[in-house]
Every structure is written in structure tokens, then in C-alpha cells.
Amino acid sequence: MAATTLFKDSLTVVNVGLQGFADDIEAAGGHSVALQWQPPAQGDRDAGWALAQTLAHAEVEAANETALSRFVAANPVLVGIATARDVLPGMADGHKLIVHAGPPIAWRSMCGPMQGAVLGAVVLEGWADSIEAATDLVERGDVALGPCHDQGAVGPMAGIISPSMPVFVVENSAGGNRAYCNFNEGLGKVLRFGANGPEVIARLRTMARTIAPTLAAALARTGPIDLKPLMAQAINMGDEVHNRNVAATALFIKRIAPALLEADVAREQAAETLAFVAANDHFFLNISMASCKAMLDAAHGVASSSVVTAMARNGVDFGIRVSGLGDRWFVTQAPVVDGLYFPGYTIADAAPDLGDSAITETAGVGGFAMAAAPAIVKFVGGTPQDAAANTLAMGHITLRRNDAFTLPALDFAGTPSCIDIRRVVDTGILPVINTGIAHREPGVGQIGAGVTRAPLACFTQAVAALAEVTP
């Protein structure tokens, strides 16, 4: 597949294959267009040869059909709220495990926000009574660290989940697999950005003591909540369920509020819980992430499949997992996001890209659904035309449109879903991710937002590995 480049007003917007190029120009509103050919894999001969071995390969195509069917059939349902130690296998029997966003990383290599969040979690668990004591404990290796994904979980930004934290339990009712995500703390000084002061610990304890059991009582009355229709409705209302969750959070409140009033909980707790959720437009993000992981895990583990089932960042590395390549991570350096910075901050203050929330883009929402959320550009930059162009471009590196999530701005076309590592390497089009930007120092918090791209090196590595295992 030849590769070309679409320019609009002298600004590179997207890379697209020749097929469908004219449609993308018209839909993106482009007028001045120039074409620039680039070879697959940016001219890397070895990667090009690996790609040639896997393109139009009968076994890969058959495997992808299986992975696709499982992804499309997956039906994420919020079935409950649990304590992490009771559902994450690595935390059973009192094991001191803290999980984090992104691929595996050693303590000393972690970015500032992740280290700060780990130390806060150690204090939260009562394993140490101060940040200094927590530092000694972690540096001695007395606390195990590992990726959320290895425990069937995901977490935004630093992504920290420790044993006493409440987690959402999302089950794929079509396949039985489950996924988990922690609760969203809101904005300001929060653990996921590395803050670990007394007010952060107090909020986390309130969430575990009051918010989680109150929501659990409401869910006991509503019964399992189907999340696909809720997410679809939110997308039709202007969300993309990654960085914009205004509609999704409101729909969630609408779903649980009557049950919360009828549940056997104190009126004060019900009011506190509703106020907590209503004050945080990002509350639904964590449910969206668990939903996306449940759908993608259903497609994981299909031998020879080239479908990406996870993209994740730890503030140092960017990694992907591929359905047909087991639990192996394909990793390269995480980018620093050149986005919109809050007053007083610049790119020099930013940590490299961070968080498991790119699981949303992996599932075909988030940045892949930006055409549905023109208001997101006020947060991440660009124009509504750019948002539509990004969504259109993603159609060239994915295997199908997902009719469960439709885009009003594109005549209700489904979102582009199921990233194919071969198409990424062939076209040079990199998966788009809209993301928050964390300060490189722990505890400062979010300092901006922007649009970034997954690095090509992850995909060339994965294509080479697929060529090795595919006869």
C-alpha cells in the first residue's frame, strides 16, 4: 500500500493511503493539497521485509477475523465494585504489590509523577508512616511493582492501584473475561499525578470508606449496567470517552441516582457520593477504560493475529501488545507532548506521555472518535476539521468500522477500530492519542493537554516478531 501525505493550509494534518484519499480531503475541508510519497517503515529494509512476509498472509488474515469477531461481540457490563486485593491475583494473600500504568519499569527508572504516586500508595496502605519511610521500603525492594495490564487492570496517568483501593469490575458478558480500573479522584492535587500529601491520602480513604460502598449499594439495586450503549449515547452527545466524558458522566449519574436514593445507605452518604461524582466530569473515564480493556482482552491471544490489544505509557516508555504475540511488550521511548500548556508552563516542564488511558484509542474511541467531539479541540488544540481528519486517517490503519459507536459528524459511520500493526508500518500513519500532560515533578499535577502519536518503533518491532512466528 503506497503512502501519501495530506496537507491543509500548509500544515501536515494526516498521512493516508491512496485508497480513499480524495474522500479524506473533502471531509477534512482541505483545499491546497500536496502529495509526498514515503516508503513503508520509513525506509527500514528489515522492517519492510518483515512487513512483506505478513501482508496478505492467509493465516494472519484468518486470525484477524477471529480477533475482530471477538472484539465486536464483546459486551462490557459494569457488574460491581470490589477491593483491589480481592480481584487482582497478584495482591492475594497480603502480597505487597502496587501496579502502575504502562509497560514494566524499575523503580529507579520511573518518572517523577509515578514515583510520587507509588510512595503515596505505600503510605495509604499503612506499610510506612511517612514518604521518607515509604522511599526506604520501596528502594529495599520490599514492595513489588508491575503493570496494571498484567493484573487485568488499567489506570489513568501514573495508574497506581494498591490493595485497599476500590476498583470498578467490568465483565464482558459475551466471553466472561473481566477488567478493572481504579476510581477517578478528580482534578487538583491527586495521586495519579504524583501528589501524596495528607489531603490526597484522606481523599483516597474517603473514596474507599464512603464513595465505593455507596455506589456498590446503588449497583446492587440497578443490577449490571450495560456500558456499550451508554458510551455510544455519550459519543452521540459530543464525548469521545477519553478526555471528554461530560455526557457519559451525566448519563451514569442519571442511571444510578434513583437507585442510590432507594438503597440502604445514609442520606448523607448518598448526597456525598452524588456530589463527588457530579463534581468530576472525568469520573466516567475510568469506567470507559475498563470497558475498552474488557473488549480488547476478548480479542487477545489469537495466534498470528496482528491486532493491537493495548497501547500504554509509563512516563518513560511507550509500549504495545498484539493479539497474536502473547503478553510481550514492544517498547520504545515515550514522546513528550507538544500541546496546549496552562499559563506558566511549557514543554520543558512536561513528563513524557503517561497512562493506560490510550486503551480507549486502542478500542477505537478517544482520539479515534474525535470527529464526534468537536469541543475537545478547545482542550487539546486544533480545529473541529482537524478532529474529523484524525478520525478519517485512523480508518487506514484499522481493520473495520465499529457500528456500536457511531459518529454523527461522519454520517453516523462507525469508529475506526482494531489497529493492524502491518497497516501502521505500511502506511506510516501513527495512531492518534489525545492526552493530558503531567508535570515532570511529582504532585504538581496536570499542566496541559494535546494530541500525540504512538511511536512507529513499537509497530516495526511487533511486525518483525509476527514475521518470525508466522509460517
C-alpha positions as CSV (number, residue, x, y, z in Angstrom):
1,M,0.0,0.0,0.0
2,A,1.6,3.3,-1.1
3,A,1.7,6.1,1.4
4,T,0.9,9.8,0.8
5,T,0.6,12.9,2.9
6,L,-2.4,15.2,3.2
7,F,-1.6,18.9,3.7
8,K,-4.2,21.6,4.6
9,D,-3.2,25.2,4.5
10,S,0.5,24.2,4.5
11,L,0.1,22.3,7.8
12,T,0.5,18.5,7.8
13,V,-2.7,17.0,9.1
14,V,-2.6,13.3,8.5
15,N,-0.9,10.6,6.5
16,V,-3.3,8.5,4.4
17,G,-3.1,5.7,1.9
18,L,-4.0,6.4,-1.7
19,Q,-7.3,4.5,-1.4
20,G,-9.9,6.9,0.0
21,F,-7.5,9.9,-0.3
22,A,-10.0,12.1,-2.1
23,D,-12.7,11.3,0.4
24,D,-10.5,12.4,3.3
25,I,-9.6,15.7,1.5
26,E,-13.2,16.6,1.0
27,A,-14.3,15.5,4.5
28,A,-11.4,17.4,6.2
29,G,-12.2,20.6,4.2
30,G,-8.8,20.7,2.6
31,H,-8.1,22.8,-0.5
32,S,-4.4,23.1,-1.1
33,V,-3.0,19.6,-1.4
34,A,0.4,18.2,-2.0
35,L,1.5,14.6,-2.1
36,Q,4.7,13.3,-0.7
37,W,5.5,9.6,-1.0
38,Q,7.3,7.8,1.7
39,P,8.4,4.1,1.8
40,P,6.9,1.6,4.2
41,A,8.6,1.6,7.7
42,Q,10.3,4.9,6.8
43,G,12.7,3.1,4.5
44,D,13.8,0.4,7.1
45,R,14.8,-2.5,4.8
46,D,14.5,-5.2,7.5
47,A,11.1,-3.9,8.7
48,G,10.0,-3.7,5.1
49,W,10.9,-7.3,4.5
50,A,9.1,-8.4,7.7
51,L,6.1,-6.5,6.5
52,A,6.2,-8.2,3.1
53,Q,6.2,-11.6,4.8
54,T,3.0,-10.8,6.7
55,L,0.9,-8.8,4.3
56,A,-2.0,-10.8,2.7
57,H,-0.9,-13.8,4.7
58,A,-3.7,-16.3,4.8
59,E,-3.0,-17.3,8.4
60,V,-2.8,-13.7,9.7
61,E,-6.0,-12.7,7.8
62,A,-7.9,-15.7,9.3
63,A,-6.6,-14.9,12.8
64,N,-7.6,-11.3,12.4
65,E,-11.1,-12.4,11.5
66,T,-11.3,-14.3,14.7
67,A,-9.9,-11.4,16.8
68,L,-12.3,-9.0,15.1
69,S,-15.4,-11.2,15.8
70,R,-14.5,-11.4,19.4
71,F,-13.9,-7.7,19.7
72,V,-17.2,-6.8,18.0
73,A,-19.1,-9.4,20.1
74,A,-17.7,-8.2,23.4
75,N,-20.3,-6.6,25.7
76,P,-18.8,-4.8,28.6
77,V,-21.0,-4.6,31.7
78,L,-20.4,-2.9,35.0
79,V,-21.1,-5.7,37.4
80,G,-19.8,-4.4,40.6
81,I,-17.2,-2.6,42.7
82,A,-14.5,-4.5,44.6
83,T,-11.4,-4.0,46.7
84,A,-8.3,-4.5,44.6
85,R,-6.8,-7.2,46.8
86,D,-9.9,-9.3,46.3
87,V,-9.8,-9.3,42.5
88,L,-6.3,-8.7,41.3
89,P,-4.5,-12.0,41.6
90,G,-1.0,-10.6,42.4
91,M,-2.4,-8.9,45.5
92,A,-3.9,-12.1,47.1
93,D,-2.7,-13.4,50.4
94,G,-1.5,-10.0,51.6
95,H,1.2,-9.6,48.9
96,K,2.6,-6.1,48.8
97,L,2.0,-5.3,45.2
98,I,1.4,-1.9,43.6
99,V,0.6,-1.8,39.9
100,H,1.2,1.1,37.6
101,A,0.4,2.4,34.1
102,G,2.3,1.3,31.0
103,P,4.8,-1.4,30.3
104,P,7.1,-2.8,33.1
105,I,9.6,-0.4,34.6
106,A,12.0,-0.4,37.5
107,W,11.5,1.9,40.5
108,R,14.7,3.9,39.8
109,S,13.7,4.4,36.2
110,M,10.2,5.7,36.9
111,C,9.3,9.3,36.1
112,G,8.6,11.8,39.0
113,P,4.8,11.5,39.0
114,M,4.8,7.7,39.1
115,Q,7.4,7.6,41.9
116,G,5.4,10.1,43.9
117,A,2.2,8.1,43.4
118,V,3.9,4.8,44.4
119,L,5.1,6.4,47.6
120,G,1.6,7.8,48.3
121,A,0.1,4.4,47.9
122,V,2.6,2.8,50.3
123,V,1.5,5.3,53.0
124,L,-2.1,4.8,52.1
125,E,-1.7,1.0,52.7
126,G,-0.1,1.7,56.1
127,W,3.1,0.0,55.1
128,A,5.0,3.1,56.0
129,D,4.1,6.2,58.1
130,S,5.8,8.8,56.0
131,I,7.0,9.4,52.5
132,E,10.6,9.0,53.7
133,A,9.9,5.6,55.2
134,A,8.0,4.6,52.1
135,T,11.0,5.5,50.0
136,D,13.3,3.3,52.1
137,L,10.8,0.4,51.8
138,V,10.5,0.6,48.0
139,E,14.2,1.1,47.5
140,R,14.9,-2.1,49.5
141,G,12.6,-4.0,47.2
142,D,10.0,-4.8,49.9
143,V,7.2,-3.7,47.7
144,A,6.6,-5.4,44.3
145,L,5.8,-3.2,41.3
146,G,4.3,-4.2,38.0
147,P,2.0,-3.1,35.2
148,C,-1.8,-2.8,35.7
149,H,-2.2,-4.8,32.4
150,D,-0.5,-7.8,33.9
151,Q,-3.4,-7.9,36.5
152,G,-6.2,-7.4,34.1
153,A,-6.4,-3.7,35.1
154,V,-5.8,-0.2,33.7
155,G,-5.2,3.1,35.4
156,P,-5.0,6.7,34.1
157,M,-1.8,8.8,34.3
158,A,0.5,7.1,36.9
159,G,-2.2,4.4,37.0
160,I,-1.4,3.4,40.6
161,I,-3.6,0.7,42.2
162,S,-2.8,-0.7,45.6
163,P,-4.5,-3.5,47.6
164,S,-7.0,-1.4,49.6
165,M,-8.3,0.7,46.7
166,P,-11.7,0.2,45.3
167,V,-12.0,-0.8,41.6
168,F,-14.7,-1.0,39.1
169,V,-15.4,-4.5,37.9
170,V,-16.4,-4.7,34.2
171,E,-17.2,-8.1,32.7
172,N,-17.5,-9.0,29.0
173,S,-20.8,-10.8,29.2
174,A,-20.1,-12.4,25.8
175,G,-16.9,-14.0,26.9
176,G,-16.7,-13.9,30.7
177,N,-13.3,-12.1,30.9
178,R,-13.1,-9.2,33.4
179,A,-11.3,-5.9,33.5
180,Y,-10.7,-3.5,36.4
181,C,-9.9,0.2,36.9
182,N,-9.4,2.4,39.9
183,F,-11.7,5.4,40.8
184,N,-11.1,8.8,39.3
185,E,-10.1,11.2,42.1
186,G,-11.0,14.4,40.3
187,L,-8.6,17.3,39.5
188,G,-6.0,19.2,41.5
189,K,-3.6,17.5,43.9
190,V,-4.3,13.9,43.1
191,L,-2.3,10.6,43.4
192,R,-2.4,9.9,39.6
193,F,-0.2,13.0,39.1
194,G,2.2,12.0,41.9
195,A,0.7,14.1,44.7
196,N,1.0,12.2,48.0
197,G,0.3,14.7,50.8
198,P,-2.2,14.2,53.7
199,E,-5.1,15.7,51.8
200,V,-4.5,13.2,48.9
201,I,-4.4,10.2,51.3
202,A,-7.5,11.5,53.1
203,R,-9.5,11.7,49.9
204,L,-8.5,8.2,48.8
205,R,-9.6,6.9,52.2
206,T,-13.0,8.7,51.9
207,M,-13.4,7.1,48.4
208,A,-12.8,3.6,49.8
209,R,-14.8,4.2,53.0
210,T,-17.8,6.1,51.6
211,I,-18.0,6.6,47.8
212,A,-17.2,3.0,46.8
213,P,-19.6,1.2,49.2
214,T,-22.4,3.7,48.4
215,L,-22.0,3.2,44.7
216,A,-21.9,-0.6,45.3
217,A,-25.2,-0.4,47.1
218,A,-26.7,1.5,44.2
219,L,-25.4,-1.0,41.7
220,A,-26.9,-3.8,43.8
221,R,-30.3,-2.2,43.0
222,T,-29.7,-1.3,39.4
223,G,-28.2,-4.7,38.6
224,P,-25.4,-4.9,35.9
225,I,-25.2,-1.8,33.7
226,D,-24.5,-2.3,30.0
227,L,-21.8,0.1,29.1
228,K,-21.6,-0.1,25.3
229,P,-25.0,1.6,24.8
230,L,-24.1,4.3,27.4
231,M,-20.8,5.0,25.7
232,A,-22.5,5.1,22.3
233,Q,-25.0,7.6,23.5
234,A,-22.3,9.7,25.1
235,I,-20.4,9.8,21.8
236,N,-23.6,10.9,20.0
237,M,-23.8,13.7,22.6
238,G,-20.3,15.0,22.0
239,D,-18.0,12.9,24.1
240,E,-15.1,10.7,22.8
241,V,-14.9,9.0,26.3
242,H,-11.2,9.6,26.9
243,N,-10.6,13.3,27.6
244,R,-14.2,14.3,27.3
245,N,-16.7,12.5,29.5
246,V,-19.2,15.2,30.3
247,A,-22.1,13.4,28.7
248,A,-21.0,9.9,29.9
249,T,-20.7,11.0,33.5
250,A,-24.1,12.7,33.4
251,L,-25.7,9.5,31.9
252,F,-24.1,7.4,34.6
253,I,-25.5,9.7,37.3
254,K,-28.9,9.5,35.6
255,R,-28.6,5.7,35.7
256,I,-27.6,5.4,39.4
257,A,-29.3,8.3,41.1
258,P,-32.8,6.7,41.6
259,A,-31.2,3.5,42.9
260,L,-28.9,5.4,45.2
261,L,-31.9,7.2,46.8
262,E,-33.6,3.8,47.3
263,A,-30.5,2.0,48.5
264,D,-30.0,1.2,52.2
265,V,-27.4,3.9,52.8
266,A,-27.4,7.0,54.9
267,R,-28.8,10.1,53.2
268,E,-25.5,11.9,54.0
269,Q,-23.5,9.3,52.2
270,A,-25.8,9.3,49.2
271,A,-25.5,13.1,49.0
272,E,-21.7,13.0,49.4
273,T,-21.4,10.3,46.7
274,L,-23.6,12.1,44.2
275,A,-21.7,15.4,44.8
276,F,-18.4,13.6,44.4
277,V,-19.4,12.1,41.0
278,A,-21.2,15.3,39.8
279,A,-18.2,17.5,40.5
280,N,-15.9,15.5,38.3
281,D,-16.6,15.4,34.6
282,H,-13.9,12.8,34.2
283,F,-15.5,10.3,36.6
284,F,-16.7,8.0,33.8
285,L,-13.2,7.9,32.2
286,N,-12.1,5.0,34.4
287,I,-15.2,3.0,33.6
288,S,-14.6,3.7,29.9
289,M,-11.0,2.4,30.3
290,A,-12.1,-0.8,31.9
291,S,-14.8,-1.3,29.3
292,C,-12.3,-0.8,26.5
293,K,-9.9,-3.3,28.1
294,A,-12.6,-5.9,28.5
295,M,-13.4,-5.6,24.8
296,L,-9.8,-5.8,23.7
297,D,-8.9,-8.6,26.1
298,A,-11.6,-10.6,24.4
299,A,-9.6,-10.2,21.1
300,H,-6.2,-11.0,22.7
301,G,-4.4,-14.3,22.4
302,V,-5.4,-15.3,18.9
303,A,-2.2,-16.9,17.4
304,S,-0.9,-15.0,14.3
305,S,-3.3,-12.0,14.7
306,S,-1.8,-8.6,14.0
307,V,-4.4,-6.7,16.0
308,V,-3.2,-4.3,18.7
309,T,-4.8,-5.0,22.0
310,A,-3.1,-2.5,24.3
311,M,-1.2,0.8,24.0
312,A,0.2,2.2,27.2
313,R,2.8,4.6,28.6
314,N,4.6,4.9,31.9
315,G,6.2,8.3,31.5
316,V,9.4,6.9,30.2
317,D,8.4,4.1,27.7
318,F,5.6,3.6,25.2
319,G,4.5,0.0,24.7
320,I,2.0,-2.0,22.7
321,R,0.7,-5.6,23.0
322,V,-0.5,-7.6,20.0
323,S,-3.2,-10.3,20.0
324,G,-1.0,-12.9,18.3
325,L,2.2,-12.2,20.3
326,G,1.2,-13.1,23.8
327,D,1.9,-10.8,26.7
328,R,5.1,-9.4,25.2
329,W,5.5,-5.7,25.2
330,F,7.0,-3.9,22.2
331,V,8.6,-0.8,23.7
332,T,10.3,2.5,22.7
333,Q,10.7,5.9,24.2
334,A,7.5,7.7,25.1
335,P,7.1,11.1,23.4
336,V,6.8,14.4,25.2
337,V,3.6,16.0,24.1
338,D,3.7,19.3,22.2
339,G,0.3,20.5,23.2
340,L,-1.6,23.3,24.8
341,Y,0.0,24.3,28.2
342,F,-1.6,26.0,31.1
343,P,-0.4,29.5,31.8
344,G,3.1,29.5,33.4
345,Y,4.1,26.1,31.9
346,T,5.9,25.0,28.8
347,I,7.0,21.7,27.2
348,A,10.2,21.9,29.2
349,D,8.1,21.2,32.3
350,A,6.3,18.1,30.9
351,A,6.9,14.5,31.7
352,P,6.8,12.2,28.7
353,D,3.4,10.7,27.8
354,L,1.9,8.8,30.7
355,G,-1.0,6.5,31.4
356,D,-3.0,3.4,30.4
357,S,-5.8,5.6,29.1
358,A,-4.7,5.0,25.5
359,I,-6.6,1.8,25.9
360,T,-9.5,3.9,24.6
361,E,-7.8,4.8,21.4
362,T,-6.8,1.1,21.1
363,A,-10.5,0.3,21.2
364,G,-11.4,2.9,18.6
365,V,-12.7,5.7,20.8
366,G,-10.8,8.6,22.3
367,G,-8.6,10.2,19.6
368,F,-10.1,7.8,17.1
369,A,-13.6,9.3,17.8
370,M,-12.6,12.9,17.9
371,A,-14.9,13.7,15.0
372,A,-17.8,13.2,17.4
373,A,-16.4,15.6,20.0
374,P,-15.5,19.0,18.3
375,A,-15.4,20.7,21.7
376,I,-12.4,18.5,22.6
377,V,-10.2,20.8,20.4
378,K,-10.6,23.5,23.0
379,F,-8.8,21.2,25.4
380,V,-6.2,19.5,23.2
381,G,-5.8,22.1,20.4
382,G,-6.5,22.2,16.7
383,T,-9.8,22.8,15.0
384,P,-13.0,20.7,14.5
385,Q,-11.8,19.9,11.0
386,D,-8.5,18.5,12.4
387,A,-10.6,16.3,14.8
388,A,-12.5,14.9,11.8
389,A,-9.3,14.5,9.8
390,N,-7.7,12.5,12.6
391,T,-10.7,10.1,12.8
392,L,-10.7,9.6,9.0
393,A,-7.0,8.9,8.9
394,M,-7.4,6.2,11.5
395,G,-9.6,4.3,9.1
396,H,-6.4,3.5,7.1
397,I,-4.7,1.6,9.9
398,T,-7.7,-0.3,11.3
399,L,-9.5,-3.4,10.1
400,R,-13.1,-2.3,10.4
401,R,-15.6,0.3,11.5
402,N,-17.3,-0.4,14.8
403,D,-21.0,0.2,14.3
404,A,-21.6,0.1,18.1
405,F,-20.0,3.5,18.3
406,T,-21.2,5.9,15.6
407,L,-20.1,9.4,14.6
408,P,-22.8,11.9,13.8
409,A,-20.4,14.3,12.0
410,L,-19.4,11.5,9.6
411,D,-23.0,10.5,8.7
412,F,-23.1,8.1,11.6
413,A,-20.2,5.9,10.4
414,G,-18.7,3.6,13.0
415,T,-15.5,4.5,14.7
416,P,-12.3,3.0,13.1
417,S,-11.4,0.0,15.3
418,C,-8.8,-2.8,15.6
419,I,-5.4,-1.3,14.8
420,D,-3.4,-3.5,12.5
421,I,0.4,-3.3,13.1
422,R,1.0,-4.1,9.4
423,R,-1.1,-1.2,8.2
424,V,0.7,1.2,10.6
425,V,4.1,0.1,9.3
426,D,3.0,0.1,5.7
427,T,1.3,3.5,5.6
428,G,3.4,5.3,8.2
429,I,0.2,6.6,9.7
430,L,0.6,6.6,13.5
431,P,-2.3,6.0,15.9
432,V,-3.5,9.4,17.3
433,I,-3.9,9.8,21.1
434,N,-5.4,12.8,22.8
435,T,-3.9,13.1,26.3
436,G,-3.4,15.1,29.4
437,I,0.1,16.3,30.2
438,A,1.7,15.8,33.6
439,H,4.4,17.9,35.1
440,R,7.7,16.0,35.3
441,E,7.8,16.7,39.1
442,P,5.6,14.7,41.4
443,G,2.5,16.4,42.7
444,V,2.4,19.5,40.5
445,G,-0.4,17.9,38.5
446,Q,-1.7,18.4,35.0
447,I,-0.1,21.3,33.1
448,G,-1.8,20.9,29.7
449,A,-3.2,18.6,27.1
450,G,-2.6,17.8,23.5
451,V,-2.6,15.3,20.6
452,T,0.2,12.9,20.2
453,R,1.1,9.8,18.2
454,A,2.1,6.3,19.1
455,P,5.8,5.8,18.1
456,L,6.5,3.8,14.9
457,A,9.2,1.7,16.5
458,C,6.7,-0.3,18.6
459,F,5.0,-1.4,15.5
460,T,8.1,-2.2,13.4
461,Q,9.3,-4.4,16.3
462,A,5.9,-6.1,16.5
463,V,5.8,-6.8,12.7
464,A,9.3,-8.3,12.9
465,A,8.1,-10.6,15.8
466,L,5.0,-11.6,13.9
467,A,7.0,-12.5,10.8
468,E,9.2,-14.8,13.0
469,V,6.3,-16.8,14.4
470,T,4.1,-16.9,11.3
471,P,4.9,-19.8,9.0
